[in-house]
């Protein structure tokens, strides 16, 4: 698997479903009438600092292996790309998934993926990051890097910011978010602006799990996968799944 750097002249090299997914993503990132709420993502797209991967059926272990390879390669080069970089992974969904999966099915698949990725990680978890996801400064780590995970699915119909025609992961290094929020006087204004956009973008109210990293009442894992309604898992399934794959 190779990281894909987008350019319109290169898109002819993509197969049909890959090109379609990328074009749908472009539409979402460049919509001026209804701007996507995550400002760093739109900047990353407009400055061509995003990198992409295309993976098969997300139920297959081979797809997790491909995702691990992409994330490992991305980790090795991300700091050379720019301060708005992220890895966007698109999965090819068979028709039976599209026809039958609801949000909770994708949620289970997402946590299974994260657990399998950890089981395949060859580098130790950073010492200063707790391994308990119910700790306020826990976050997902891979290949020695800290990441914020974001999952979009076709089953999301009210939380449009989490809707995408195929299953998608947006994986952003913690250092990108730290750099973006470094000017403290700007950070609050940007956060308020993002939430204002979110209210206009989604047909559902802002989820109560959205919070700030490091806050005592914050749990990052709850923000990785938001349901279409306001329900949430009471306990992170990460370790439960991880035990199955070790």
ChimeraX commands (.cxc) that place a marker at each C-alpha (Angstrom):
marker #1 position 0.00,0.00,0.00 radius 0.5
marker #1 position 1.28,3.45,-0.92 radius 0.5
marker #1 position 0.27,6.83,0.45 radius 0.5
marker #1 position -1.51,8.82,-2.23 radius 0.5
marker #1 position -0.74,12.52,-2.68 radius 0.5
marker #1 position -3.57,14.02,-4.64 radius 0.5
marker #1 position -3.32,15.93,-7.88 radius 0.5
marker #1 position -5.92,16.04,-10.63 radius 0.5
marker #1 position -3.32,14.83,-13.10 radius 0.5
marker #1 position -2.76,11.70,-10.98 radius 0.5
marker #1 position -6.38,10.72,-10.46 radius 0.5
marker #1 position -6.50,8.68,-13.68 radius 0.5
marker #1 position -4.23,6.20,-11.86 radius 0.5
marker #1 position -6.97,5.48,-9.31 radius 0.5
marker #1 position -9.58,2.80,-9.91 radius 0.5
marker #1 position -13.22,3.89,-10.11 radius 0.5
marker #1 position -14.27,3.49,-6.47 radius 0.5
marker #1 position -11.10,5.23,-5.24 radius 0.5
marker #1 position -11.58,8.17,-7.57 radius 0.5
marker #1 position -15.24,8.44,-6.57 radius 0.5
marker #1 position -14.39,8.46,-2.85 radius 0.5
marker #1 position -11.76,11.15,-3.35 radius 0.5
marker #1 position -14.12,13.30,-5.42 radius 0.5
marker #1 position -16.83,12.97,-2.75 radius 0.5
marker #1 position -14.30,13.97,-0.12 radius 0.5
marker #1 position -13.25,16.97,-2.22 radius 0.5
marker #1 position -16.88,18.07,-2.48 radius 0.5
marker #1 position -17.22,17.89,1.30 radius 0.5
marker #1 position -14.00,19.86,1.93 radius 0.5
marker #1 position -14.68,22.60,-0.63 radius 0.5
marker #1 position -18.38,23.31,-0.09 radius 0.5
marker #1 position -18.61,27.10,0.34 radius 0.5
marker #1 position -22.34,27.20,1.06 radius 0.5
marker #1 position -22.09,24.64,3.83 radius 0.5
marker #1 position -18.44,24.67,5.03 radius 0.5
marker #1 position -17.17,21.56,6.78 radius 0.5
marker #1 position -16.85,22.35,10.52 radius 0.5
marker #1 position -13.26,21.14,11.05 radius 0.5
marker #1 position -11.19,24.11,9.92 radius 0.5
marker #1 position -7.78,22.34,10.09 radius 0.5
marker #1 position -9.14,19.63,7.76 radius 0.5
marker #1 position -10.29,22.14,5.16 radius 0.5
marker #1 position -6.95,23.95,5.33 radius 0.5
marker #1 position -5.11,20.65,5.05 radius 0.5
marker #1 position -7.11,19.81,1.94 radius 0.5
marker #1 position -6.71,23.22,0.29 radius 0.5
marker #1 position -2.93,23.19,0.86 radius 0.5
marker #1 position -2.62,19.55,-0.33 radius 0.5
marker #1 position -1.14,18.40,2.97 radius 0.5
marker #1 position -3.51,15.48,3.35 radius 0.5
marker #1 position -2.43,11.99,2.36 radius 0.5
marker #1 position -4.80,9.22,1.35 radius 0.5
marker #1 position -5.08,5.46,1.46 radius 0.5
marker #1 position -7.59,3.12,-0.18 radius 0.5
marker #1 position -8.40,-0.16,1.56 radius 0.5
marker #1 position -10.77,-3.05,0.93 radius 0.5
marker #1 position -13.61,-4.59,2.95 radius 0.5
marker #1 position -13.18,-3.29,6.53 radius 0.5
marker #1 position -14.35,-6.62,7.97 radius 0.5
marker #1 position -11.25,-8.40,6.65 radius 0.5
marker #1 position -8.06,-8.67,8.67 radius 0.5
marker #1 position -6.11,-7.98,5.47 radius 0.5
marker #1 position -7.66,-4.51,5.39 radius 0.5
marker #1 position -6.41,-3.78,8.90 radius 0.5
marker #1 position -2.93,-4.91,7.81 radius 0.5
marker #1 position -3.13,-2.45,4.90 radius 0.5
marker #1 position -4.28,0.33,7.25 radius 0.5
marker #1 position -1.36,-0.42,9.59 radius 0.5
marker #1 position 1.09,-0.16,6.67 radius 0.5
marker #1 position -0.40,3.15,5.59 radius 0.5
marker #1 position -0.32,4.59,9.10 radius 0.5
marker #1 position 3.25,3.40,9.64 radius 0.5
marker #1 position 4.37,5.02,6.38 radius 0.5
marker #1 position 2.46,8.20,7.20 radius 0.5
marker #1 position 4.02,8.42,10.66 radius 0.5
marker #1 position 7.49,8.23,9.11 radius 0.5
marker #1 position 6.90,11.16,6.73 radius 0.5
marker #1 position 4.16,13.30,8.33 radius 0.5
marker #1 position 6.47,15.93,9.86 radius 0.5
marker #1 position 7.94,16.60,6.42 radius 0.5
marker #1 position 4.53,17.26,4.87 radius 0.5
marker #1 position 3.24,20.26,6.83 radius 0.5
marker #1 position 1.45,21.40,9.96 radius 0.5
marker #1 position -2.04,20.62,8.60 radius 0.5
marker #1 position -1.44,17.04,7.57 radius 0.5
marker #1 position -3.70,14.06,8.25 radius 0.5
marker #1 position -4.10,10.57,6.84 radius 0.5
marker #1 position -7.47,9.87,5.24 radius 0.5
marker #1 position -8.31,6.19,4.76 radius 0.5
marker #1 position -11.24,5.15,2.55 radius 0.5
marker #1 position -12.66,1.62,2.75 radius 0.5
marker #1 position -14.41,-0.16,-0.10 radius 0.5
marker #1 position -17.77,-1.26,1.25 radius 0.5
marker #1 position -19.43,-4.36,-0.21 radius 0.5
marker #1 position -23.12,-3.91,-0.95 radius 0.5
marker #1 position -24.23,-6.10,1.96 radius 0.5
marker #1 position -22.59,-3.71,4.43 radius 0.5
marker #1 position -24.20,-0.70,2.78 radius 0.5
marker #1 position -27.60,-2.43,2.89 radius 0.5
marker #1 position -27.52,-3.75,6.46 radius 0.5
marker #1 position -25.06,-1.88,8.70 radius 0.5
marker #1 position -26.38,0.69,11.15 radius 0.5
marker #1 position -24.25,3.19,13.08 radius 0.5
marker #1 position -23.62,0.78,15.96 radius 0.5
marker #1 position -22.31,-1.88,13.54 radius 0.5
marker #1 position -19.75,0.56,12.18 radius 0.5
marker #1 position -18.91,1.58,15.74 radius 0.5
marker #1 position -18.05,-2.01,16.64 radius 0.5
marker #1 position -16.01,-2.38,13.45 radius 0.5
marker #1 position -14.12,0.83,14.24 radius 0.5
marker #1 position -13.07,-0.32,17.72 radius 0.5
marker #1 position -12.12,-3.71,16.38 radius 0.5
marker #1 position -9.83,-1.94,13.88 radius 0.5
marker #1 position -8.12,0.15,16.56 radius 0.5
marker #1 position -7.52,-2.90,18.71 radius 0.5
marker #1 position -6.10,-4.89,15.80 radius 0.5
marker #1 position -3.86,-1.97,14.85 radius 0.5
marker #1 position -2.44,-1.87,18.38 radius 0.5
marker #1 position -1.85,-5.62,18.30 radius 0.5
marker #1 position 0.21,-5.11,15.11 radius 0.5
marker #1 position 2.19,-2.15,16.43 radius 0.5
marker #1 position 5.93,-2.86,16.65 radius 0.5
marker #1 position 6.81,0.19,18.77 radius 0.5
marker #1 position 6.04,0.53,22.47 radius 0.5
marker #1 position 3.24,2.84,23.59 radius 0.5
marker #1 position 4.68,6.25,24.62 radius 0.5
marker #1 position 5.52,6.08,28.33 radius 0.5
marker #1 position 3.79,9.36,29.25 radius 0.5
marker #1 position 0.45,8.31,27.72 radius 0.5
marker #1 position -1.72,6.12,30.01 radius 0.5
marker #1 position -2.91,2.82,28.61 radius 0.5
marker #1 position -6.29,3.20,30.29 radius 0.5
marker #1 position -8.71,4.97,27.88 radius 0.5
marker #1 position -10.69,6.23,30.88 radius 0.5
marker #1 position -7.81,8.53,31.79 radius 0.5
marker #1 position -8.20,12.18,30.59 radius 0.5
marker #1 position -4.91,12.22,28.68 radius 0.5
marker #1 position -5.25,8.79,27.05 radius 0.5
marker #1 position -5.27,8.81,23.27 radius 0.5
marker #1 position -4.66,6.30,20.53 radius 0.5
marker #1 position -0.99,5.78,19.70 radius 0.5
marker #1 position 0.67,3.96,16.83 radius 0.5
marker #1 position 4.29,3.63,15.76 radius 0.5
marker #1 position 5.28,5.91,18.65 radius 0.5
marker #1 position 2.98,8.75,17.54 radius 0.5
marker #1 position -0.18,10.08,19.23 radius 0.5
marker #1 position -3.25,10.36,17.02 radius 0.5
marker #1 position -6.77,11.72,17.07 radius 0.5
marker #1 position -9.09,9.30,15.28 radius 0.5
marker #1 position -12.24,10.29,13.41 radius 0.5
marker #1 position -14.65,7.85,11.79 radius 0.5
marker #1 position -17.26,8.68,9.16 radius 0.5
marker #1 position -19.87,6.24,7.83 radius 0.5
marker #1 position -22.79,6.05,5.39 radius 0.5
marker #1 position -25.12,5.21,8.28 radius 0.5
marker #1 position -24.84,8.67,9.84 radius 0.5
marker #1 position -27.81,10.65,8.55 radius 0.5
marker #1 position -28.31,13.35,11.21 radius 0.5
marker #1 position -24.73,14.01,12.31 radius 0.5
marker #1 position -23.74,15.04,8.79 radius 0.5
marker #1 position -20.20,15.94,9.86 radius 0.5
marker #1 position -19.77,12.19,10.49 radius 0.5
marker #1 position -21.46,11.11,7.28 radius 0.5
marker #1 position -19.50,9.85,4.30 radius 0.5
marker #1 position -20.66,7.59,1.43 radius 0.5
marker #1 position -18.13,4.94,2.44 radius 0.5
marker #1 position -16.45,4.12,5.74 radius 0.5
marker #1 position -13.64,6.60,6.29 radius 0.5
marker #1 position -10.98,7.26,8.91 radius 0.5
marker #1 position -9.35,10.67,9.33 radius 0.5
marker #1 position -6.21,10.25,11.42 radius 0.5
marker #1 position -4.54,13.41,12.71 radius 0.5
marker #1 position -1.26,13.59,14.67 radius 0.5
marker #1 position -1.55,15.22,18.08 radius 0.5
marker #1 position 1.30,17.60,17.19 radius 0.5
marker #1 position -0.81,19.01,14.32 radius 0.5
marker #1 position -3.63,19.86,16.73 radius 0.5
marker #1 position -1.18,21.29,19.28 radius 0.5
marker #1 position 0.39,23.52,16.64 radius 0.5
marker #1 position -3.01,24.69,15.44 radius 0.5
marker #1 position -4.12,25.58,18.99 radius 0.5
marker #1 position -0.79,27.03,20.13 radius 0.5
marker #1 position -1.86,30.71,20.13 radius 0.5
marker #1 position -4.10,30.62,23.22 radius 0.5
marker #1 position -5.95,33.79,22.33 radius 0.5
marker #1 position -6.82,32.27,18.96 radius 0.5
marker #1 position -7.61,28.75,20.20 radius 0.5
marker #1 position -10.86,29.67,21.97 radius 0.5
marker #1 position -12.06,31.77,19.02 radius 0.5
marker #1 position -11.35,28.92,16.61 radius 0.5
marker #1 position -13.10,26.39,18.87 radius 0.5
marker #1 position -16.16,28.65,19.11 radius 0.5
marker #1 position -16.14,29.12,15.34 radius 0.5
marker #1 position -15.92,25.37,14.74 radius 0.5
marker #1 position -18.85,24.73,17.08 radius 0.5
marker #1 position -20.84,27.46,15.32 radius 0.5
marker #1 position -20.20,25.73,12.00 radius 0.5
marker #1 position -21.12,22.39,13.54 radius 0.5
marker #1 position -24.53,23.68,14.67 radius 0.5
marker #1 position -25.29,24.76,11.12 radius 0.5
marker #1 position -23.85,21.64,9.51 radius 0.5
marker #1 position -25.51,18.86,11.50 radius 0.5
marker #1 position -29.17,18.01,11.88 radius 0.5
marker #1 position -28.38,16.86,15.42 radius 0.5
marker #1 position -27.26,19.02,18.35 radius 0.5
marker #1 position -23.58,19.05,19.24 radius 0.5
marker #1 position -22.74,15.83,21.02 radius 0.5
marker #1 position -21.99,16.23,24.74 radius 0.5
marker #1 position -18.88,14.04,24.35 radius 0.5
marker #1 position -17.07,16.71,22.33 radius 0.5
marker #1 position -14.53,18.24,24.68 radius 0.5
marker #1 position -10.94,19.46,24.92 radius 0.5
marker #1 position -7.97,17.13,25.20 radius 0.5
marker #1 position -6.50,17.09,28.69 radius 0.5
marker #1 position -9.60,18.45,30.45 radius 0.5
marker #1 position -10.41,16.49,33.61 radius 0.5
marker #1 position -13.87,15.57,32.32 radius 0.5
marker #1 position -12.64,14.67,28.82 radius 0.5
marker #1 position -12.29,11.21,27.33 radius 0.5
marker #1 position -10.76,11.24,23.86 radius 0.5
marker #1 position -12.09,7.80,22.95 radius 0.5
marker #1 position -15.65,9.06,23.18 radius 0.5
marker #1 position -14.98,11.60,20.42 radius 0.5
marker #1 position -13.46,9.14,17.95 radius 0.5
marker #1 position -16.81,7.68,16.97 radius 0.5
marker #1 position -19.95,9.72,17.62 radius 0.5
marker #1 position -23.34,8.14,17.20 radius 0.5
marker #1 position -26.13,9.79,15.23 radius 0.5
marker #1 position -28.05,10.42,18.45 radius 0.5
marker #1 position -26.83,11.51,21.90 radius 0.5
marker #1 position -26.26,8.06,23.32 radius 0.5
marker #1 position -22.72,6.90,24.04 radius 0.5
marker #1 position -20.90,3.80,25.19 radius 0.5
marker #1 position -20.48,3.69,28.95 radius 0.5
marker #1 position -17.15,1.90,28.69 radius 0.5
marker #1 position -14.46,2.01,26.01 radius 0.5
marker #1 position -14.39,-1.33,24.13 radius 0.5
marker #1 position -10.74,-0.90,23.13 radius 0.5
marker #1 position -9.18,-3.24,25.70 radius 0.5
marker #1 position -11.97,-5.79,25.37 radius 0.5
marker #1 position -11.26,-6.10,21.65 radius 0.5
marker #1 position -7.51,-5.86,22.12 radius 0.5
marker #1 position -7.49,-8.98,24.29 radius 0.5
marker #1 position -9.00,-10.88,21.37 radius 0.5
marker #1 position -6.20,-9.96,18.98 radius 0.5
marker #1 position -3.13,-10.35,21.18 radius 0.5
marker link #1:1,2 radius 0.2
marker link #1:2,3 radius 0.2
marker link #1:3,4 radius 0.2
marker link #1:4,5 radius 0.2
marker link #1:5,6 radius 0.2
marker link #1:6,7 radius 0.2
marker link #1:7,8 radius 0.2
marker link #1:8,9 radius 0.2
marker link #1:9,10 radius 0.2
marker link #1:10,11 radius 0.2
marker link #1:11,12 radius 0.2
marker link #1:12,13 radius 0.2
marker link #1:13,14 radius 0.2
marker link #1:14,15 radius 0.2
marker link #1:15,16 radius 0.2
marker link #1:16,17 radius 0.2
marker link #1:17,18 radius 0.2
marker link #1:18,19 radius 0.2
marker link #1:19,20 radius 0.2
marker link #1:20,21 radius 0.2
marker link #1:21,22 radius 0.2
marker link #1:22,23 radius 0.2
marker link #1:23,24 radius 0.2
marker link #1:24,25 radius 0.2
marker link #1:25,26 radius 0.2
marker link #1:26,27 radius 0.2
marker link #1:27,28 radius 0.2
marker link #1:28,29 radius 0.2
marker link #1:29,30 radius 0.2
marker link #1:30,31 radius 0.2
marker link #1:31,32 radius 0.2
marker link #1:32,33 radius 0.2
marker link #1:33,34 radius 0.2
marker link #1:34,35 radius 0.2
marker link #1:35,36 radius 0.2
marker link #1:36,37 radius 0.2
marker link #1:37,38 radius 0.2
marker link #1:38,39 radius 0.2
marker link #1:39,40 radius 0.2
marker link #1:40,41 radius 0.2
marker link #1:41,42 radius 0.2
marker link #1:42,43 radius 0.2
marker link #1:43,44 radius 0.2
marker link #1:44,45 radius 0.2
marker link #1:45,46 radius 0.2
marker link #1:46,47 radius 0.2
marker link #1:47,48 radius 0.2
marker link #1:48,49 radius 0.2
marker link #1:49,50 radius 0.2
marker link #1:50,51 radius 0.2
marker link #1:51,52 radius 0.2
marker link #1:52,53 radius 0.2
marker link #1:53,54 radius 0.2
marker link #1:54,55 radius 0.2
marker link #1:55,56 radius 0.2
marker link #1:56,57 radius 0.2
marker link #1:57,58 radius 0.2
marker link #1:58,59 radius 0.2
marker link #1:59,60 radius 0.2
marker link #1:60,61 radius 0.2
marker link #1:61,62 radius 0.2
marker link #1:62,63 radius 0.2
marker link #1:63,64 radius 0.2
marker link #1:64,65 radius 0.2
marker link #1:65,66 radius 0.2
marker link #1:66,67 radius 0.2
marker link #1:67,68 radius 0.2
marker link #1:68,69 radius 0.2
marker link #1:69,70 radius 0.2
marker link #1:70,71 radius 0.2
marker link #1:71,72 radius 0.2
marker link #1:72,73 radius 0.2
marker link #1:73,74 radius 0.2
marker link #1:74,75 radius 0.2
marker link #1:75,76 radius 0.2
marker link #1:76,77 radius 0.2
marker link #1:77,78 radius 0.2
marker link #1:78,79 radius 0.2
marker link #1:79,80 radius 0.2
marker link #1:80,81 radius 0.2
marker link #1:81,82 radius 0.2
marker link #1:82,83 radius 0.2
marker link #1:83,84 radius 0.2
marker link #1:84,85 radius 0.2
marker link #1:85,86 radius 0.2
marker link #1:86,87 radius 0.2
marker link #1:87,88 radius 0.2
marker link #1:88,89 radius 0.2
marker link #1:89,90 radius 0.2
marker link #1:90,91 radius 0.2
marker link #1:91,92 radius 0.2
marker link #1:92,93 radius 0.2
marker link #1:93,94 radius 0.2
marker link #1:94,95 radius 0.2
marker link #1:95,96 radius 0.2
marker link #1:96,97 radius 0.2
marker link #1:97,98 radius 0.2
marker link #1:98,99 radius 0.2
marker link #1:99,100 radius 0.2
marker link #1:100,101 radius 0.2
marker link #1:101,102 radius 0.2
marker link #1:102,103 radius 0.2
marker link #1:103,104 radius 0.2
marker link #1:104,105 radius 0.2
marker link #1:105,106 radius 0.2
marker link #1:106,107 radius 0.2
marker link #1:107,108 radius 0.2
marker link #1:108,109 radius 0.2
marker link #1:109,110 radius 0.2
marker link #1:110,111 radius 0.2
marker link #1:111,112 radius 0.2
marker link #1:112,113 radius 0.2
marker link #1:113,114 radius 0.2
marker link #1:114,115 radius 0.2
marker link #1:115,116 radius 0.2
marker link #1:116,117 radius 0.2
marker link #1:117,118 radius 0.2
marker link #1:118,119 radius 0.2
marker link #1:119,120 radius 0.2
marker link #1:120,121 radius 0.2
marker link #1:121,122 radius 0.2
marker link #1:122,123 radius 0.2
marker link #1:123,124 radius 0.2
marker link #1:124,125 radius 0.2
marker link #1:125,126 radius 0.2
marker link #1:126,127 radius 0.2
marker link #1:127,128 radius 0.2
marker link #1:128,129 radius 0.2
marker link #1:129,130 radius 0.2
marker link #1:130,131 radius 0.2
marker link #1:131,132 radius 0.2
marker link #1:132,133 radius 0.2
marker link #1:133,134 radius 0.2
marker link #1:134,135 radius 0.2
marker link #1:135,136 radius 0.2
marker link #1:136,137 radius 0.2
marker link #1:137,138 radius 0.2
marker link #1:138,139 radius 0.2
marker link #1:139,140 radius 0.2
marker link #1:140,141 radius 0.2
marker link #1:141,142 radius 0.2
marker link #1:142,143 radius 0.2
marker link #1:143,144 radius 0.2
marker link #1:144,145 radius 0.2
marker link #1:145,146 radius 0.2
marker link #1:146,147 radius 0.2
marker link #1:147,148 radius 0.2
marker link #1:148,149 radius 0.2
marker link #1:149,150 radius 0.2
marker link #1:150,151 radius 0.2
marker link #1:151,152 radius 0.2
marker link #1:152,153 radius 0.2
marker link #1:153,154 radius 0.2
marker link #1:154,155 radius 0.2
marker link #1:155,156 radius 0.2
marker link #1:156,157 radius 0.2
marker link #1:157,158 radius 0.2
marker link #1:158,159 radius 0.2
marker link #1:159,160 radius 0.2
marker link #1:160,161 radius 0.2
marker link #1:161,162 radius 0.2
marker link #1:162,163 radius 0.2
marker link #1:163,164 radius 0.2
marker link #1:164,165 radius 0.2
marker link #1:165,166 radius 0.2
marker link #1:166,167 radius 0.2
marker link #1:167,168 radius 0.2
marker link #1:168,169 radius 0.2
marker link #1:169,170 radius 0.2
marker link #1:170,171 radius 0.2
marker link #1:171,172 radius 0.2
marker link #1:172,173 radius 0.2
marker link #1:173,174 radius 0.2
marker link #1:174,175 radius 0.2
marker link #1:175,176 radius 0.2
marker link #1:176,177 radius 0.2
marker link #1:177,178 radius 0.2
marker link #1:178,179 radius 0.2
marker link #1:179,180 radius 0.2
marker link #1:180,181 radius 0.2
marker link #1:181,182 radius 0.2
marker link #1:182,183 radius 0.2
marker link #1:183,184 radius 0.2
marker link #1:184,185 radius 0.2
marker link #1:185,186 radius 0.2
marker link #1:186,187 radius 0.2
marker link #1:187,188 radius 0.2
marker link #1:188,189 radius 0.2
marker link #1:189,190 radius 0.2
marker link #1:190,191 radius 0.2
marker link #1:191,192 radius 0.2
marker link #1:192,193 radius 0.2
marker link #1:193,194 radius 0.2
marker link #1:194,195 radius 0.2
marker link #1:195,196 radius 0.2
marker link #1:196,197 radius 0.2
marker link #1:197,198 radius 0.2
marker link #1:198,199 radius 0.2
marker link #1:199,200 radius 0.2
marker link #1:200,201 radius 0.2
marker link #1:201,202 radius 0.2
marker link #1:202,203 radius 0.2
marker link #1:203,204 radius 0.2
marker link #1:204,205 radius 0.2
marker link #1:205,206 radius 0.2
marker link #1:206,207 radius 0.2
marker link #1:207,208 radius 0.2
marker link #1:208,209 radius 0.2
marker link #1:209,210 radius 0.2
marker link #1:210,211 radius 0.2
marker link #1:211,212 radius 0.2
marker link #1:212,213 radius 0.2
marker link #1:213,214 radius 0.2
marker link #1:214,215 radius 0.2
marker link #1:215,216 radius 0.2
marker link #1:216,217 radius 0.2
marker link #1:217,218 radius 0.2
marker link #1:218,219 radius 0.2
marker link #1:219,220 radius 0.2
marker link #1:220,221 radius 0.2
marker link #1:221,222 radius 0.2
marker link #1:222,223 radius 0.2
marker link #1:223,224 radius 0.2
marker link #1:224,225 radius 0.2
marker link #1:225,226 radius 0.2
marker link #1:226,227 radius 0.2
marker link #1:227,228 radius 0.2
marker link #1:228,229 radius 0.2
marker link #1:229,230 radius 0.2
marker link #1:230,231 radius 0.2
marker link #1:231,232 radius 0.2
marker link #1:232,233 radius 0.2
marker link #1:233,234 radius 0.2
marker link #1:234,235 radius 0.2
marker link #1:235,236 radius 0.2
marker link #1:236,237 radius 0.2
marker link #1:237,238 radius 0.2
marker link #1:238,239 radius 0.2
marker link #1:239,240 radius 0.2
marker link #1:240,241 radius 0.2
marker link #1:241,242 radius 0.2
marker link #1:242,243 radius 0.2
marker link #1:243,244 radius 0.2
marker link #1:244,245 radius 0.2
marker link #1:245,246 radius 0.2
view
